[in-house]
């Protein structure tokens, strides 16, 4: 009987297996210990991890958004241009493309895809092949949300070669599993899309869809979704704008991944992959879109607001990262009409200015002579000159060479839009100084809400706002305040004065005797309504003489003028600088039955969740009686109704079935053209002129407010009335319920009153 022997392992083999098991178990234990130490940042060696509260409420920079009164997004304020969306706002095409390309087992894993990890280890570490990424969408979301790869989140051991990435990956594994516990799969996918960068200053899917395709995320089709998902691999390299061939290849790769994941059929892939990429590309910035000047004004106000208001936890608000929602009173439709009106008129006015200018320079002195060295002096006030002065010091030759050195630049033009050209700094300054500028603002008189705001002709090339920041002489648009003082002091619109020279004497000052715009006097008796309608200087000066500058200043201030006003006779003709913004507020007092409302444009501020942080209310105060306000509207109507009134040029289509009031204004040498227009609901103001007062039409007739400024108001009001959805209709100014105590029927006034006295005064008597 034979004996069978059991096979035995060699002693060395047994020991090897034993040591391998020990090494494996030790490795597992060490890895568990390592993960634990990373999770608690043991001894501060690994860098911090977000706490549970941060996981539940992850923070990422969200752009603050500016919304019009009709719900249109006007613009954003950001460091990272990001606005979040909900899962319901995502196109299924986008979701399918993302999962198929970035994480095919997204629905089945719990934050870590072991299959993908093993593939990466085997191919990368053992076979030395490119295995692709092993990170799940949960891990990538963790990276986006908590900046796990920045230096700020690293510890001491992160400086050890080879250890940094292991620590980073471990952190992302930990955070990914925690995210899976705190959020649903749909929420994680949405978080990832909201926090990812797409290039072209687009952060988050909402901004990316708008930037590249001018669509919302819900509107993206299959090929557009594939383009955007393809950007995750490398936003610049696969940019459809800067590297279209790379983007097309990457898009088709994403589409084929969708086929492999059964989100797309082969037939669909064959047809879609042959399509070109069709972009509607527009990078969001503060120089494009509606209300560009207005957005900058609001930004300045909001920065001030964030410094004066704190969150509930005591920290300051961040306009550029807290996702505030700022609701303003601007109506996007009215804003568009205002911008169209400005563009249509100013482009034609600029042509007329060039034609009159010819080969001559437009900067002229009071004697109509070209100002020598005007550009040479102006350049010394520029940033370019300051930088050159810092670089070259007193070496004027080098500075002059650099200022006259031609270089590539893009410049603004009305005819061809932006033009690529070669210009020196001196050339471009000379070019830009020849442009006429404008400021236009329109306000709902009853609420004080600003409905449209145009601060200039193009915000990209001309940053200065001419509505609120700029102050210029108002010329004859100041005259209504003189007549308002007269009305309040018992004068009727029918009170008559002779159009003849007036001299005002003030001790220690030369006599003031203004001429009329045409340099002539009619020596005819006229009512003060007709005098204001025709903008007769002599009659206004006479009323100033009767009233005193002190009373006129007090009246103007009470009605709404906020700028400093000198108590001098020439104030009657608008010699003190004011803004279009405050003039609109003051004229609004007449329309709003004597109650002054400070022009108002921020309605409320909400946090990123839509909770109201602050609700603003207009500042209102009584400024004059309802009767006096109505009488001033009657006076302003004179421009349309009196013979030779300065608003007679307004088209009949705008005037038919309508009561309107208006006042032109033109300063000396036509440096400033103004028009203030009022209807029963709206008060609008326009200024037109050169940025420098020396730049103006040589012809006073061509530069007067009726030709430079009034057409903008006419075009704007015509567009507003043509849009019934706005709710602004034609009609009369409402009369006060009580009968007027001042007679405005001039025939009755002449019969019943002997208030008119011949134009007599002692020429040697001090007036004030």
Secondary structure, DSSP 8 states (H G I E B T S, - for coil): ----------HHHHHHHHHHHHHHHHHHHHHHHHHHHHHHTGGGSS-----HHHHHT----B-EEEE-TTS-EEEEE-SS-B----GGGS-HHHHHHHHHHH-TTTTTSSS--HHHHHHHIIIIIIS---------HHHHHHHHHH-TTSGGG--GGGGSTTHHHHHHHHHHHHHHHHHHHHS-HHHHHHHHHHH-EEETTEESHHHHHHHHHS--GGG--HHHHHHHHHTTT-TTTT-TTT-HHHHHHHHHHHHHHHHHTTSS-HHHHHHHTTS----------TTSSS-HHHHHHHHHHHHHHHHH-B-TTS-B--TTTB--EEEES--HHHHHHHHHHHHHHHHHHHHHHHHHHTTS-SBB-TTS-B-TTHHHHHHTTSHHHHHHHHHHTT-HHHHHHHHT--EEEEEEETTTEEEEEEE-HHHHHHHHHT-EEEEEEEEETTT-BEEEEE-SS-TTT----TTTT--EE-GGGGHHHHHHHHHHTT--TT-EEE-S---B--TTS--B----TTS-----EEEHHHHHHTT-HHHHHHHHHHH-HHHHHHHHHHHT--S----SGGGGG--SEE-HHHHHHHHHHHHTTTEEE--B-EEEEE-TTS-EEEE----EEE-S-HHHHHHHHHHHHHHHHSTT-TTTTS-HHHHTT---EEEEEE-GGG-EEEEEEE-SSEEEEEEEEESSTTB--SSHHHHSHHHHTHHHHHHHHHHHHT-GGG----------SS--SS---HHHHHHH------S---TTS---
